[in-house]
Amino acid sequence: MSIKLVFLFILLSSSVLGNGDGNSGKYPIVVSTWPFVDAVRAAWRVADGGFSAVDAVVEGCSTCEELRCDGTVGPGGSPDENGETTIDALIMNGATMEVGAVAAMRFVKDGIRAARLVMQHTEHTLLAGEKASAFAIAMGLPGPANLSSAESMDKWTKWRENGCQPNFWKNVVPVDGCGPYQPKCNMGPSEGECPASNLMGVTESGSSYVGLHSHDTISMAVIDKMGHVAVGTSTNGATFKIPGRKRRLEYRYY
């Protein structure tokens, strides 16, 4: 879960726990990262209708998945370096402290709903990869499905034509322009460190990876009419990521 979502959860939870007067007309509240207005409206309708904060988070994040918000949420966006789109998602119920998450999930487009199923029907926190997909389908979500789109494949093709640059590798050399990759040099204690020069793919602070259009998630926090808090996040991850990479799905509560 993104640092922004952790901050939102702490802020909203502190507000609710410190209020002993009940709702007093202050709730529901829906907060989301980035200007994903349709997702916020969808979550608000659910929360304002008297449903739980968890229900509202699922509806809000699911709306962003369906709309492919910014091309970074849901199917059809952000291909990895193999051209495949995968899904990460997490949800946390502040009333029960239960958490569910999926990571690097293939073939199933409903990330936030899959995360909720993990929370509802398992004693685990996180399921990953094809086993997450099999679980989600067994629990009734549609699949298997192709999560790529014409847009994502076109983006990937152009990236390949550019020699697979930029990418997330470092301290490696490619067999050809797009890999496979091998370590630049041995990194054991007896060999010392690799020389600083001639290292491929080192991402420096302030690089093109960081910017308004390089984020890769929606994070949402909701307080329902009962004053209960839930948070969630869904993403198809960083564009051209190394397959298997997942978003940081951290959760903290103070």
N, C-alpha and C positions, 0 to 999 in steps of 0.2 A: 504494500500500500504506500502511496506517495507520502512524502513528508507533509505536504499541504493537507492531506486527508487526516493524518495523525493530529496535526494542529487543530483542524476543525473539530475533530472528535473530542479532544481535550477541552477546547473552548466551550463547545455546546454542552458537554457533559457537566462541566463545572457550573455553567449557568443553571442547568436543571437541578443538579444536586444541591445547589445553594439556595434554591427557591422553595420555601416551605408553604407557600400560599396556593399551590395547585396551578392550574392553567392560567386563570385570570385573563383569558382571552389572548394570551401572548403566542399561543401555538395553534396550528403547526408552523414550522419553519423549515425551509428547504434551502440548502446552500450547495453550490456546485463550482468546481474549477472550470475556467474558460467560459466563453459566452454561448453555452449550449442551452439556449432558451427553451427549446421544445422539450428537452429532457427535464428541465426544472418544472415546466408547466405540467408535464405528465405526472411527476412525483407529487406536485402540489395537489392535483385533482384527487389523487388517491388519499393523501394525508388529510386533506380538507373534507373528504367523504367519510372520515372516521376510521379508516383502516390503519394498520400498524405502520410504524416507521420502517420496518423491514419490507413490508409490501410496497411502500412508496419508493424506497431505494431501488428495489428490483424493477419497478415500473420505469423509473427515471433512467437508470443505466441501460435497461433493455431498449428503451426508446432510442438512446444514442447508438446502441449496437445496430438497430434496424436502419437508422439514418446514416450510418457510417460516419459519425461525427468527425470532421476534419480528416477523414481517411485514416484515423488512428484508433478507432473504436469499432469493434465488430468485424464481420467477414468482409472480404473484398478490399482490404487496405494493406498497408505496411508489409510487403513480402520480406521473408528472411533471405539469406544469401542463396538459398536453393529455389527461390521463387514461390515458396509456400507461405500462406497466412495461417497463423495459429493464434490462440486466444488465451489470455490470462484474466482472471477476475477474482475478487474477494468480497465477502460481506461479513459484517460483525453486528450482532445484536447486543446493544448496550444494556438492555434489561436483564439478559441472561448470561452475558459474556461469552456466548457461543460464537464460533468463527467457522466459516467454510471458504475454501478457495480451490481454484483449478489453475494449472499453469501449463504452458506449452501444449494446450489441448488442440487436437486435430479433429477435423470432420464434424464438429458440432459448433453451430454459430451462436448458441445462447449461453454466453459466458456467465453472466450474473445469475441466471436461473440454475445453471449447473453448480455454481458456488453455493447457492442456497440449498440445493439438494444435498451437497456434502455436509453442510451444517445441520440439516434436518435429519438425515438418515445414516450418518456415520459417527463414530467416535473420533474420527481423524479431523485434522485441520486442512490438509492440502492433499489433493490428488493431481498427478501430472501425466502429461503425454498421452499415449494411446490408451492407457488404462483409465485415465480421466474420461476420455471419449466413450469408452465401453461402459463405464459407470453411468454417464449421463444418458446414453441411449437406453440402457437397461431401466433407468428411472423414468423413461417416457419422453425425453426430449427428441426432437426430430434429428435424424442422421442415419447413416453417414452422408455428409454433404461436402461438396467442393467449396472451400472457403476463399478461393481466389476469384478474381474478377478480371475483366478485360483491362481495367485501369491498372490493377496491381501487376498484371503480367507485362503490360506495356512499360511500366516504371522499371520492372526488373530487367527487361530486355535492353532498355537504354543504359541501365547501370552496367550490365555485362559488356555492352559495346564500349563503355568508358573504362574498360579494364578492371571492373569491380571496385571502383574508387568513388567515394571514400568507403572504408569498411571499419570493422571493430577489432581487427587483428593488430598485434604489436609484437615486436621482437621476433618476427618470422620472415621467411623468404618463401615466395611461391614457386611451385614447380613450373607453372605458367602464370599468366597475368591474373587468373582467377582461382589459383590454388589447384590442388591441395597445398597446404602450407606446412612448412617444417620449421623447427626452432632455428633461430639465427646462429646460436652457439649454445654450448652447454652452460647450464646455470647452477651446477652443483657447487658445494662449498670449496672443493679443490680446484675448480676451474675459474673461480672468480665471476665477475659480472660481464655481461655483454658490453662491448664498446658503445658509446652513445651515438656514434655516427652510423649511417647506413641501416638504420632500423626502419622497417616498413610499418606504416599504419599507426604511428604513435599519435594519439589524440591530445592536443594541447588545450590548455584553458583558453576559452574564448573562441574555440574553433567553430566550424559550421554546424557542429552537432548541437550547439546551444543557441536557441533563438525562439522567437515567437511561434514559428511553424515547425519546430522540432520536437515539441512535446508529444506524448504518445498515450494519453489516457483521459478518462473522465473520473473524477473523484467526487462523491456526493455524500452529504450528511443531512439527516432529517430528524427533527423532533416532532413526534405526532401529538395529537390532542391530549393524550394521557401524560405527556412529558417524557416519553421514552425516546431514546436516541438509537439510531442505526446509521451505519456508514457502509459505503461500498465503492468499488472501483472496477473498471473493465477496460481492457486495452488489447490491441493486436500487436503491441510492442514497437520497438524501434525499427525503422526501415533498414533492411539489409543486415539485420542482426545475425549473429552466429546461431544456427538452429539449436534449439534447446534452451536458449536464453529466456529467462522470465523476468517480468517486472519485479522489483522488490515488493514482496507481499508481507511487509511488516505490520504488526498491530501492537499498539500499546494503550494502556488505560491508566490514568492516574486519579 
